[in-house]
Amino acid sequence: MLTTAKQKSEYTFKANRNLGRHGWLRLTPAYSVKLVEKLLICLEKDAIIADPFSGTATTGLVAAEKGYKAITFDINPFLIWLGKVKCENYSENYLADIRLQVQKALAEYKAIIQQENWVPQIFNIERWWSRQTLQVLAALRVALVEQFGEPIENSSCGLIWVAFCRLVIETSSAAFNHVSMSFNDKVTHFEIEYIEELFLNILNFILKTAENKILGNTNIIEMDACKISKLSNIKVNTIITSPPYPNRISYIRELRPYMYWTKFLNEAKQAGELDWSAVGGTWGIATSRLLSWELLENNLPEEIFSTVEKIRLSDGKNAQLLSIYVLKYFHDMHLHLSSLKSILQDKAELHYIVGNSTFFGNMVDTATLLSASMRLLGYSDIQSEIIRKRNCNKALYEYCVSAKWSSS
């Protein structure tokens, strides 16, 4: 079966870019719209869908577009904000007003380009943008704030700030030729006319796709996926989600430019704290804390400890540190699956899109290890299906792990 699995681009974030609201902002962690649609096909129309790792709100938005009610959770306030913007309905008058206000901003920002306008405190920021490009972006941001207010303070004007976020990344030297991102060799200088035209094109695309009405609704809540049991008034019958993979890639890294420019982040320490709070997060202070981290739950499947021990005993650099990372990842996922039971209706179905990984030649079989946690926690009918091959040179795959929950 492994030898016949294919790399299916339609099941990646790349295919989402041409699917309306899903294409507003490029983020690698976004998973397949088509995959969510496939999982929704057999559901009754009164099904309540939940995604405990909301991310870019793919599940919530697809469910709402199909007329379902959805509830999603995330620990990142920027992603909560972005998800709400993507899942909102907008009137024709509202969209027309945005166009008028943007024209006012564009008529005013050029007069302040040479001033010392605010820019985010991103380390080595001129690696991201040339000095001239930064001046234009900073001035445009000031003019937009005058018209719409700060994004973190006024979520009702989110469309304009999603457009600005996309402008920021498309005028940067970020190169998306890796799983996350790297940098081009040279920082490109963009002329003011080009930046303005690009911004208008981005905005037109967002406003045009925002005209499409959403039939259902999605409630997006800021919540730690390991502490869902704190919720007492929610019951769902379907889980469709894609948690972070145990590959030690920081999702904060790709989010940073957006979060700094929208002021959801003000300094690097905040990014590290957020990454430490997330399942599988390791960046900055998050990595340095692994060696002092302690288990909260000792009753984990033996398969997890066995996998961790193989990594620890390997001769790879930082094998001890990375073995703890893998243990923490599956420990946190176990806590999540335990906490999740409190919001599940009887006979609820779960679908987890996950990926495996390797450390020093040792396979971390995510689907098998999550299945073991599910089994230990009382879930039933656990199955795992390969969705696609993720890498042409390594045995890396994406799986759908499905299960059922019975309260009896």
N, C-alpha and C positions, 0 to 999 in steps of 0.2 A: 504493500500500500504506500509506503514512504517513497518508493522509487517512482511512482506514477503521479504523485502530487505535483501540481503546477503552480507557478507564480501567477496569480490572478489579479491583474491590476484593478479590475472592477471591484475587488474586495479590499481596496486600500483607500487611504485619504485622497489619493490622486484623482480618483474618479469622482470624488465629492465636489471638486472645484467647479464642475459644470452643472451642479444641481442646486440652483437658486441660492437660498439662504445658507446652505451648507458650504458654499464657496466664498462666503464673505471674507473670511480670514484664514490664511494658510497656517495650519498647525498639524505637525506630524502625529501627535497623539490621537487625532480624530480617526475613528475607525469607519468601516464601510456602511454607507447609507443602504446599499443594496442588500447587505447582510441583515440589517435590522428589518428591512421590508420583508425579507424572506421569512424571518422568525415571527413576524406579525400575521402572516397569511391565515393561519388556522385559528386565530384568536376570535372569541366572541366580541361583539362591538361594545359590550359593557365591561370588558376587561380593564383592570387598572394596572398600568405598567409602571415599574420603578427601575431606576438606574442609580445604584449607590455610588458609582464613580462617573458622575455626569460629564466631566471634562468639557468638551466643546458642545455639549447638549445634543449630540447626534441622536441618541435614543429618544430623548424627550421631544425633539423637533419632528422626527419621523413619525412618532406615535401621534402627536398632535395634528400633523398634516393628514394623517389617515383617519382622524376623527376620534381618537382615543383620549382618555384622561391619563396623564402621566405625572409621576412624582420623581424628582431626581435630586441627588445630594452631591455636594462637592465641598472640599475643605478650602479651596482657593477662592477668595472673594472676587478676584478678577474674572474667573470662569463662571461664577454665579452671575455676575453682572453681564458677561457676554451671552450666557445662555438665556437670560431674561430678554435681552435685546433681540436675539434671534427668534424667540418664541412668541413675540408680541404681535398683535394685529395693529395696523396703522391706517388711518383714514386718508382719503385723497387730499383733504384740506391740510392735514398735518404734513404730508410729504411736500405739498406745494409751498407751505411756509418755510420748510427747511431750505428749499431752493432759494427763496428770497433772502433768507438770513445769510446763507453762504455767499451770495452775491455781494452783500454788504461787507462781509468779512474780507472777501477778495479785493474789494475796493479800498480797504483801509490798511491791510497788513504791510504793503510795500513801503509805506511811510515810516515804519518802525524797524525795518530790517537791519539797519546799522546800529540800533540800540543794543544795550546789554540785556537781552531778554532771557527769561528762565530756560535752562536746559536741564535734563535729568542728570543726576550724579552717577552716571555709568562709568565704570573704570575704563580708562583709555578710550573715551568716547569717539575720538577722531579716527579710531580703527573702524568704527561703524559708519560714520558719515564725515565727509569732508567739511572743513570749516565753513565754506560758503553754503553748502547744503544745510548745515546746522542752523545757520543764520536765517535761512528761508523758513525752515520747519518751525523754529522757535517763534518767529514773528507771526506766522500763520496760526500757530497754536494760541498766541495771545489774542489775536483777532477773533478766533473761534470761541474762546472763553468769554469774550465780551458779549458775543451773541447767544451762546448756549449754556454758559456756566461750566464749571469743572465736571468732568465725567464722573468722578467718584462722589460728587455731591448732587448730581442731577441725572438720574438714570433715564429720565424721559427723553433725553436728547442723545441716546446711545448710538443711533444710526450714524450721526456725524462723526462720533469718536471711533467707531469701527472703521469708517472710511479713512480717518486720520491714521489709525494704527496700520492699516494696509499701506498707506502712503509711506509711512515711516520705514516699513520693512522693504518696500520696493525701491526706495532710494538709498538703502543701506548697502554695505559691502558683504552682507550675509550671503553665504553660498549654501544651497540646499542639496549638496551632493553626498551627504552622509545621512545616517539614520536621523540625527537631529540637525545640526547645522555647523558650518565652519565659516571661514572668511575668504573672500577673494584676495588675490595677491596685492591688488591695488585698490585704493579707495577712489571711487568715481565721483567726479564733480558734475553736478547736474545744474543746468541753467534754470533760472527762475521761471521762464516760460514753459519749460518742459515739466517742471514740478507742478505748476498750476494746472496744466492740461491733464497730467496724470491724475491729479486729485479729482478733477471734475469727471474724468472717465470712470474712476473708481466709485465716486459718489453716485453717478448715474446708474451704474450697474446695481449698486445696493438699493437705491430708491426704487428702481424698476422691479427688482425681485421682491421688494417689501410690499408691493401692491397685492401680491397673491394672498388671499385670506386663508387663515389656519382654522380648520373646522373644530378641532378638539382644543384641549388646553393642557399646559404643563406648569406645575408648581415646582420651582427650583429653590432648594433649601440649603443653607450653609450648614454642613454637618460632617463630622468625622465618621467615615464608613465603619470604623471599629466600635462606634458608640451609638448605633442606631436604636438600641434598646431604650434609649432615653425618650423616644417618641412613643406616646401612648394612644394617639388618636388616629393612626394611619394603619390601614390594612390593604394589602395588594395581593394580586394573584399571579403576577408574571414579573420576573426579573430578567431584563436584557441589559447586559453591561459588558464593559471591557476594562478591567482594572489595569494599572501599570504592569508591565512585564518585569520579571526578575533579571534585568540586564544592566542594572546600575547606570542607567541613563537618566539624568535629571530632566524632568519635564519643565522645571522652573527655568532652566537655561534658555529654552526656546521662547518661553513666555516673557522673559525679562524685559526685552525692549518695549513690548506693549505695556507691561505693568509699570515701568518707570515713567513712560511718557503720559500715562493716565493717572499717575500718582498713587497707584495701588502698592507700589514699592518706592521707598525713598533711600534705602541703603542696602548693601549686600547682605548684611546680617539678617535682615528680614527675609530675604530669599532663602537663606540657609535654614532659618527657623521653620519656614513653611515647608521646605523640602523634608525636614526631619519629621514633621507631623504627618506627611503623606506616606501611604504604603509604598515601599520600595524606593523612597527618596534618599539620595545621597549626593549632597553638594555642599562644599564649604564646611561649615560647622557640623552638618549632618554626618559627614564622613568621620570627623574627629571624635564624635560621640559613640561610635559603634563599639569601641573597645571597652567602654564603661557601661554599655547597655545591658540590662538584665531581663530575663524572661518574666512575663506576668502570668503566663499559662504554661505549665509543665506537661500537661496531658495532651501532647501533640502526637500525631502518627509516627510510628517508628521509622517509616520511609523517609520522613523529613530529616531526622537525626542522622540516618545512614548517609544520605546525600551530602549533608553538611560535613560529616566526618571525612568523607572522601576528598572534599575540597580542602579541608584543613590539613590533611596529611600529604597533599601534593607539594611539589617543589616550586610552585609558582610564587612570584613576588607578591607579597601581601596576602598570602593564602589564608592566614589566620583572620585577617580583617574581612576578607571577602566571604569566608565561611560564615562569619557572624552576620554579614549583610544578608546572605541567603536565608539564614535561620530567622532573622528579624522579618524578612519579607513574608515567609510562610507562617510565622507566628502571628503577624498582623492580619493576614488573610484568614487564619483560623479564628481569630477574635472577631473579625468582620462576619464570617459565616455564622458564628454563634450568636452575635448580636442581631443579625438579620432576621432570625426566627421570630422575633417579637412582632414584626409587622407583616408576617406572611399569613394569608388565609389558608384554610385547609385545602389540600391538593394544589397548592401553588406550584408553578413551574419556574425553574431557574435556567438561564442560559448565560454562560460566562465565556467570552472570547478572550483567549489567553495565548501566550507564546512561550516556547521553551527557550533555554539558553545554555551556554557552556562556560565552565570556568576551569582553565588549565586542563582541558581535555575531558573534564567530568560533565556529563550531561545532567542538566537540571530539568527533569521531565515535569513541567508545571502542571500539565493536565492530570497526570497520575497522582501527584502530590496533593493537588486541590481535591481530587476525587477521594483520596484517603481521608482528608479533613472532613469532607461532606459525610462520608460513611461513619466516621467516629461521632459526628454530631447528630446522627439520626436521619439524614436525608436518604432517599431511596431512588431506585430506577436511575442510577448514575451511569451516564454514557459519555463517551468522548469521541469526537469526529474531527478528522483533519480537514481544515478548510482550504489551506493553500500553503505552498512553500514560500518562505520569507526571504531566503537567501540562496543564490545559485551555487555558492561554493561550500556552504556549511549545512548541516542537518538541522536547520532551524525552520520550524513550522508554526502555523497558527491553528488553534484548535477551538472547537465549541464544546465546552463541558456542560452537559445538561443534567438536571436532577429534579426530583419532586419532594415536596414537604407535606407531611401529614401530621396534624396536631393531635391525632388520636393515639 
